Amino acid sequence: MDSSFSEKIYSCLVGKVIKFNQEHKSSINADQLIRVYKRGEKAAQANWQPQKTIAQWALARVNLFLKLNAEKKVCGSYKPHDMDIIKGTDRTYTQENADPFWEFSNQDFIVARTDLLLAHITDEDAQKTFYPPSVEE
């Protein structure tokens, strides 16, 4: 386990929570983003693409979740996949399949990579698995 990588990802997610809650009526918490991030890691394994890191996939999914929670336009095929987290009915990080994730745009991956670079996470680090400090898989 790389605790410095996990701390950086956790800090990045907490920063997204704080910013989102300041800017929107609805609120989210770090546990929700951790769950979405972990699902994004699993989607990365199912939909691997060259030049895309695990963390890019995971953060692209987190960003899509934030858009959905902010009631912004998102791909229709994505909507049912993380609604359980918004509604508080999820019980696990797993999902049956990773259907919507080949529909990420290049822009989604660029924004995710920018988030990683701003969190001082290298591409090499971004291939690692995130171990949240307080949520067990």
Wavefront OBJ file of the C-alpha trace (Angstrom):
o trace
v 0.000 0.000 0.000
v 1.236 3.505 -0.819
v -0.090 5.704 1.965
v 1.168 8.955 0.382
v -0.799 8.222 -2.806
v -3.910 7.377 -0.802
v -3.533 10.529 1.294
v -3.258 12.638 -1.862
v -6.357 11.054 -3.401
v -8.273 11.413 -0.145
v -7.284 15.105 0.074
v -8.334 15.610 -3.544
v -11.743 14.049 -2.857
v -12.249 16.062 0.338
v -11.376 19.226 -1.597
v -14.024 18.346 -4.184
v -16.578 17.821 -1.388
v -15.840 21.202 0.170
v -15.974 23.035 -3.153
v -19.172 21.266 -4.248
v -20.966 21.941 -0.956
v -20.037 25.628 -1.094
v -21.379 26.008 -4.641
v -24.558 23.882 -4.634
v -27.823 23.473 -2.727
v -27.449 19.714 -2.467
v -24.569 18.397 -0.409
v -22.276 15.413 -0.664
v -19.771 13.812 1.678
v -16.340 12.241 1.350
v -17.706 8.720 1.848
v -19.892 9.117 -1.256
v -16.956 10.234 -3.392
v -14.808 7.413 -2.034
v -17.458 4.923 -3.102
v -17.701 6.449 -6.577
v -13.907 6.557 -6.881
v -13.598 2.875 -5.934
v -16.247 1.969 -8.523
v -14.256 3.986 -11.051
v -11.180 1.916 -10.263
v -13.176 -1.248 -10.986
v -14.481 0.260 -14.237
v -10.882 1.029 -15.249
v -10.017 -2.634 -14.893
v -12.943 -3.630 -17.132
v -12.421 -0.902 -19.752
v -8.682 -0.395 -19.865
v -7.358 2.002 -22.500
v -3.754 2.849 -23.235
v -2.580 6.188 -21.872
v -5.416 6.319 -19.311
v -4.534 5.627 -15.690
v -6.707 3.951 -13.095
v -6.940 7.231 -11.209
v -8.034 9.069 -14.381
v -10.909 6.628 -14.812
v -11.843 6.930 -11.164
v -11.711 10.728 -11.060
v -13.569 11.018 -14.353
v -16.337 9.007 -12.703
v -16.196 11.210 -9.586
v -16.525 14.307 -11.778
v -19.492 12.769 -13.587
v -21.092 11.983 -10.213
v -20.620 15.618 -9.167
v -22.306 16.800 -12.379
v -25.199 14.413 -11.778
v -25.584 15.587 -8.186
v -25.486 19.223 -9.340
v -28.302 18.372 -11.768
v -26.153 19.192 -14.790
v -26.435 17.318 -18.056
v -24.812 13.868 -18.031
v -24.954 10.910 -20.377
v -28.280 9.110 -19.931
v -26.647 5.712 -19.703
v -24.654 6.846 -16.647
v -27.569 8.101 -14.533
v -28.713 4.796 -13.027
v -25.209 3.629 -12.126
v -24.442 5.856 -9.148
v -27.923 7.034 -8.184
v -27.824 4.494 -5.345
v -25.018 6.500 -3.756
v -26.955 9.754 -4.107
v -30.033 8.099 -2.584
v -27.990 6.452 0.172
v -29.055 2.929 -0.761
v -25.642 1.590 -1.774
v -23.954 -1.038 0.313
v -20.707 -1.716 -1.520
v -18.178 -0.390 -4.024
v -19.002 -3.093 -6.523
v -21.195 -2.815 -9.553
v -22.519 -5.440 -11.897
v -20.888 -3.992 -14.986
v -19.202 -0.850 -16.216
v -21.540 0.032 -19.069
v -21.280 3.818 -19.332
v -17.577 4.190 -18.916
v -16.450 3.731 -22.464
v -18.526 6.831 -23.142
v -16.177 9.161 -21.280
v -14.986 11.905 -23.577
v -11.373 12.912 -23.999
v -12.341 16.070 -22.110
v -13.471 13.957 -19.122
v -10.069 12.276 -19.024
v -8.221 15.582 -19.457
v -10.094 17.144 -16.542
v -9.395 14.065 -14.418
v -5.684 14.175 -15.294
v -5.609 17.885 -14.456
v -7.153 17.091 -11.062
v -4.429 14.508 -10.496
v -1.630 16.876 -11.478
v -3.035 19.579 -9.185
v -2.981 17.004 -6.361
v 0.707 16.305 -7.210
v -0.032 12.764 -8.374
v 2.222 11.441 -11.110
v 1.036 9.118 -13.866
v 3.040 6.336 -12.217
v 1.269 6.938 -8.893
v -2.082 7.126 -10.684
v -1.798 3.435 -11.585
v -1.997 2.502 -7.891
v -5.071 1.467 -5.932
v -6.569 3.958 -3.491
v -6.936 2.735 0.095
v -9.338 5.074 1.898
v -8.457 5.901 5.486
v -11.810 5.038 7.043
v -13.882 3.048 4.567
v -13.287 -0.646 4.120
v -13.966 -2.335 0.816
l 1 2 3 4 5 6 7 8 9 10 11 12 13 14 15 16 17 18 19 20 21 22 23 24 25 26 27 28 29 30 31 32 33 34 35 36 37 38 39 40 41 42 43 44 45 46 47 48 49 50 51 52 53 54 55 56 57 58 59 60 61 62 63 64 65 66 67 68 69 70 71 72 73 74 75 76 77 78 79 80 81 82 83 84 85 86 87 88 89 90 91 92 93 94 95 96 97 98 99 100 101 102 103 104 105 106 107 108 109 110 111 112 113 114 115 116 117 118 119 120 121 122 123 124 125 126 127 128 129 130 131 132 133 134 135 136 137
